[in-house]
Amino acid sequence: MKLYEPVMLAMPLARKLGELITAGKRLPDGEEIIEELRKFGLEEICLDRGLAIHRGRFIIALTFSGREHLITDILSSTGELSDALEVMAYHDRKLEAYIVEILPANELEFEGNIGLEPVIIDDRTFELKSNPVLGHFEEDGGGIFLVIDRETYERWEEDGDTGTCPICGGSLSWKGKRAYCRDCGYGVRVKD
């Protein structure tokens, strides 16, 4: 899948960060994130003391890693900030949890609600404490879809919010296992 827009990297990256935290029982280091960005097909163009820059045909990703946080800023290769996103992973000692959030880099122009909920992982049991709707994107004849697994869909359905687009916060229209958003144009598909 080509990464046309920042959201197409941000959502699967946030999901992967959550998986890495749960499996490793710690915040991933910069090298692990660099490896994941390579798996997404991005080319490394700079690596220097806690900073990595990756590029694809349509997006650029800047990753900053520290002891207590990881931040990946994802920009359109045109330099347009209106759709730029930031994926943050950090340990919140007050909440006693690891948090992975997708935030708009330019809050003045962005009106969406990415991922509905952040990934919240208990720092003792390493169990998921939130219901984020994250997956990866696939393109087919019907458009571009956020593909989620059955478990994610069931958690989302329990929350009773399956009518809200996890990408932009707009309204979804469901047809079987597919939904279409009237606002952002992306779809959501449940994988069997």
VOPAGU-2260 file (C-alpha; in pm, 1 decimal, decimal comma):
REM VOPAGU-2260
SITE   aa  ch    i         X         Y         Z
SITE  MET   A    0       0,0       0,0       0,0
SITE  LYS   A    1     129,6     342,4     -89,0
SITE  LEU   A    2     130,6     598,7     187,8
SITE  TYR   A    3     -45,0     891,7      19,0
SITE  GLU   A    4    -120,4    1096,9     330,2
SITE  PRO   A    5      20,0    1123,3     685,3
SITE  VAL   A    6    -283,5     948,7     835,4
SITE  MET   A    7    -200,9     639,4     629,5
SITE  LEU   A    8     124,5     600,1     825,6
SITE  ALA   A    9       9,7     742,8    1160,1
SITE  MET   A   10    -266,3     490,1    1230,5
SITE  PRO   A   11     -68,3     170,8    1157,8
SITE  LEU   A   12     238,0     315,6    1334,6
SITE  ALA   A   13      32,8     391,2    1648,1
SITE  ARG   A   14    -104,2      37,6    1641,2
SITE  LYS   A   15     247,3    -106,8    1603,6
SITE  LEU   A   16     378,9     106,8    1890,9
SITE  GLY   A   17     103,9     -31,3    2113,0
SITE  GLU   A   18     198,1    -385,8    2012,6
SITE  LEU   A   19     568,0    -319,7    2080,5
SITE  ILE   A   20     493,9    -175,8    2425,6
SITE  THR   A   21     273,6    -471,6    2516,2
SITE  ALA   A   22     525,1    -729,6    2391,6
SITE  GLY   A   23     840,7    -559,9    2526,7
SITE  LYS   A   24     684,1    -430,8    2849,2
SITE  ARG   A   25     860,9     -99,7    2790,7
SITE  LEU   A   26     867,1     195,1    2555,6
SITE  PRO   A   27    1037,2      94,9    2228,2
SITE  ASP   A   28    1368,8     256,8    2150,3
SITE  GLY   A   29    1450,4     464,1    1844,4
SITE  GLU   A   30    1609,2     170,4    1660,0
SITE  GLU   A   31    1287,8     -31,7    1683,3
SITE  ILE   A   32    1087,5     256,6    1536,1
SITE  ILE   A   33    1342,9     308,0    1259,6
SITE  GLU   A   34    1306,3     -60,0    1168,4
SITE  GLU   A   35     925,5     -30,6    1163,3
SITE  LEU   A   36     942,2     274,0     936,9
SITE  ARG   A   37    1159,9      73,7     697,1
SITE  LYS   A   38     895,8    -201,1     696,5
SITE  PHE   A   39     641,3      61,6     588,7
SITE  GLY   A   40     860,6     119,4     283,6
SITE  LEU   A   41    1018,3     447,4     389,5
SITE  GLU   A   42    1377,6     527,6     300,2
SITE  GLU   A   43    1611,2     648,9     574,8
SITE  ILE   A   44    1775,4     974,2     470,9
SITE  CYS   A   45    1923,8    1094,0     801,4
SITE  LEU   A   46    2012,0     939,6    1134,8
SITE  ASP   A   47    2182,6    1150,1    1401,4
SITE  ARG   A   48    2172,6    1144,4    1784,1
SITE  GLY   A   49    1807,6    1076,3    1857,7
SITE  LEU   A   50    1674,5    1202,9    1524,1
SITE  ALA   A   51    1581,6     995,7    1220,5
SITE  ILE   A   52    1432,5    1124,1     896,2
SITE  HIS   A   53    1255,0     889,6     656,1
SITE  ARG   A   54    1085,9     965,8     329,1
SITE  GLY   A   55     847,4     803,8      91,7
SITE  ARG   A   56     710,1     933,5    -232,7
SITE  PHE   A   57     428,1    1125,6     -65,1
SITE  ILE   A   58     530,1    1166,0     301,1
SITE  ILE   A   59     824,9    1251,4     524,9
SITE  ALA   A   60     862,3    1118,9     880,4
SITE  LEU   A   61    1083,3    1276,2    1148,9
SITE  THR   A   62    1138,9    1061,3    1458,2
SITE  PHE   A   63    1272,4    1196,1    1787,5
SITE  SER   A   64    1349,9     945,4    2058,6
SITE  GLY   A   65    1424,0    1001,8    2422,8
SITE  ARG   A   66    1430,3     798,7    2738,8
SITE  GLU   A   67    1069,5     876,2    2830,5
SITE  HIS   A   68     910,0     942,8    2491,3
SITE  LEU   A   69     902,7     873,5    2118,4
SITE  ILE   A   70     768,0    1128,5    1874,0
SITE  THR   A   71     720,2    1080,5    1501,0
SITE  ASP   A   72     606,3    1382,4    1301,9
SITE  ILE   A   73     455,3    1286,1     968,0
SITE  LEU   A   74     432,6    1549,3     695,4
SITE  SER   A   75     317,4    1554,2     338,9
SITE  SER   A   76     615,0    1567,9     102,6
SITE  THR   A   77     469,6    1893,9     -30,3
SITE  GLY   A   78     538,9    2053,9     307,7
SITE  GLU   A   79     167,4    2127,0     364,1
SITE  LEU   A   80     101,5    2137,0     740,2
SITE  SER   A   81    -276,3    2112,4     733,4
SITE  ASP   A   82    -270,0    1731,6     728,5
SITE  ALA   A   83      53,2    1679,2     927,6
SITE  LEU   A   84      25,0    1444,7    1225,7
SITE  GLU   A   85     232,4    1356,5    1528,1
SITE  VAL   A   86     243,7    1008,4    1680,3
SITE  MET   A   87     354,6    1027,1    2044,2
SITE  ALA   A   88     436,2     739,2    2276,1
SITE  TYR   A   89     523,7     803,4    2639,8
SITE  HIS   A   90     499,6     668,5    2991,8
SITE  ASP   A   91     251,2     865,8    3201,9
SITE  ARG   A   92     347,2     804,1    3563,2
SITE  LYS   A   93      34,9     975,6    3701,6
SITE  LEU   A   94    -196,5     749,1    3503,5
SITE  GLU   A   95      40,1     453,2    3552,3
SITE  ALA   A   96      10,8     376,6    3183,5
SITE  TYR   A   97     186,2     390,8    2852,1
SITE  ILE   A   98       7,0     620,5    2609,3
SITE  VAL   A   99      21,4     629,8    2229,1
SITE  GLU   A  100    -158,9     926,2    2073,6
SITE  ILE   A  101    -207,3    1064,9    1725,5
SITE  LEU   A  102    -227,0    1442,1    1734,5
SITE  PRO   A  103    -261,7    1702,0    1461,0
SITE  ALA   A  104      65,5    1889,1    1417,3
SITE  ASN   A  105    -127,8    2197,6    1313,3
SITE  GLU   A  106    -421,0    2227,2    1552,1
SITE  LEU   A  107    -543,6    2551,4    1395,0
SITE  GLU   A  108    -638,8    2393,4    1063,5
SITE  PHE   A  109    -713,1    2034,8    1164,1
SITE  GLU   A  110   -1071,2    1949,9    1256,1
SITE  GLY   A  111   -1057,9    1570,0    1286,8
SITE  ASN   A  112   -1049,3    1319,6    1567,8
SITE  ILE   A  113    -779,2    1068,3    1483,0
SITE  GLY   A  114    -822,2     713,7    1613,7
SITE  LEU   A  115   -1115,1     803,1    1841,6
SITE  GLU   A  116    -914,0     706,6    2148,9
SITE  PRO   A  117    -545,0     693,8    2231,3
SITE  VAL   A  118    -381,2     358,9    2302,1
SITE  ILE   A  119    -362,9     328,1    2682,1
SITE  ILE   A  120    -168,6      32,5    2823,0
SITE  ASP   A  121    -151,4     -37,3    3197,0
SITE  ASP   A  122     213,6     -15,3    3306,3
SITE  ARG   A  123     184,3    -308,9    3546,4
SITE  THR   A  124     -30,6    -564,9    3365,1
SITE  PHE   A  125      40,0    -439,0    3009,9
SITE  GLU   A  126    -325,1    -484,8    2920,8
SITE  LEU   A  127    -503,0    -248,9    2685,8
SITE  LYS   A  128    -721,0      -5,5    2884,2
SITE  SER   A  129    -876,2     182,9    2590,5
SITE  ASN   A  130   -1055,2      99,7    2268,9
SITE  PRO   A  131    -860,6     263,0    1987,0
SITE  VAL   A  132    -977,1     193,4    1632,1
SITE  LEU   A  133    -646,3     144,1    1453,6
SITE  GLY   A  134    -540,6     -67,8    1159,3
SITE  HIS   A  135    -369,4     -36,1     823,9
SITE  PHE   A  136    -484,4     103,1     491,5
SITE  GLU   A  137    -559,5     -90,7     173,9
SITE  GLU   A  138    -673,5      30,9    -165,2
SITE  ASP   A  139    -920,2    -154,0    -385,9
SITE  GLY   A  140   -1178,5     -70,7    -651,0
SITE  GLY   A  141   -1409,1      73,3    -386,0
SITE  GLY   A  142   -1156,7     325,6    -254,6
SITE  ILE   A  143    -905,5     341,3      28,7
SITE  PHE   A  144   -1004,0     159,8     347,5
SITE  LEU   A  145    -879,9     150,1     704,6
SITE  VAL   A  146    -868,8    -226,5     762,5
SITE  ILE   A  147    -934,7    -334,2    1120,8
SITE  ASP   A  148    -940,8    -682,3    1268,2
SITE  ARG   A  149   -1246,3    -853,4    1416,6
SITE  GLU   A  150   -1125,9    -799,0    1776,5
SITE  THR   A  151   -1086,4    -423,4    1721,0
SITE  TYR   A  152   -1432,1    -406,0    1564,6
SITE  GLU   A  153   -1590,7    -593,9    1856,0
SITE  ARG   A  154   -1430,8    -356,4    2111,1
SITE  TRP   A  155   -1545,6     -59,6    1901,0
SITE  GLU   A  156   -1898,7    -201,1    1877,7
SITE  GLU   A  157   -1912,3    -249,3    2256,5
SITE  ASP   A  158   -1843,6     122,4    2293,5
SITE  GLY   A  159   -2143,8     185,3    2066,6
SITE  ASP   A  160   -1958,2     434,4    1847,4
SITE  THR   A  161   -1937,3     251,4    1512,0
SITE  GLY   A  162   -2119,5     536,5    1340,3
SITE  THR   A  163   -1825,2     774,6    1395,1
SITE  CYS   A  164   -1532,1     769,2    1152,8
SITE  PRO   A  165   -1208,4     685,1    1338,1
SITE  ILE   A  166   -1011,2     890,0    1085,4
SITE  CYS   A  167   -1191,0    1225,3    1088,3
SITE  GLY   A  168   -1477,4    1199,0    1338,8
SITE  GLY   A  169   -1741,7    1225,4    1063,1
SITE  SER   A  170   -2040,4     997,6    1001,1
SITE  LEU   A  171   -2002,1     643,7     871,8
SITE  SER   A  172   -2255,0     458,6     655,4
SITE  TRP   A  173   -2221,6      80,3     690,6
SITE  LYS   A  174   -2288,7    -173,7     416,0
SITE  GLY   A  175   -2210,5    -519,0     554,3
SITE  LYS   A  176   -1848,3    -528,8     671,2
SITE  ARG   A  177   -1761,7    -197,7     500,5
SITE  ALA   A  178   -1835,2     157,6     599,5
SITE  TYR   A  179   -1790,7     478,1     405,1
SITE  CYS   A  180   -1727,6     820,0     554,1
SITE  ARG   A  181   -1916,5    1107,5     396,1
SITE  ASP   A  182   -1666,4    1362,5     527,6
SITE  CYS   A  183   -1311,9    1236,5     462,7
SITE  GLY   A  184   -1383,7     986,2     184,1
SITE  TYR   A  185   -1198,9     697,1     347,6
SITE  GLY   A  186   -1371,9     372,3     424,8
SITE  VAL   A  187   -1347,1     123,7     709,2
SITE  ARG   A  188   -1339,6    -249,6     642,6
SITE  VAL   A  189   -1350,6    -532,8     894,8
SITE  LYS   A  190   -1104,2    -811,1     815,0
SITE  ASP   A  191   -1216,8   -1169,0     877,4
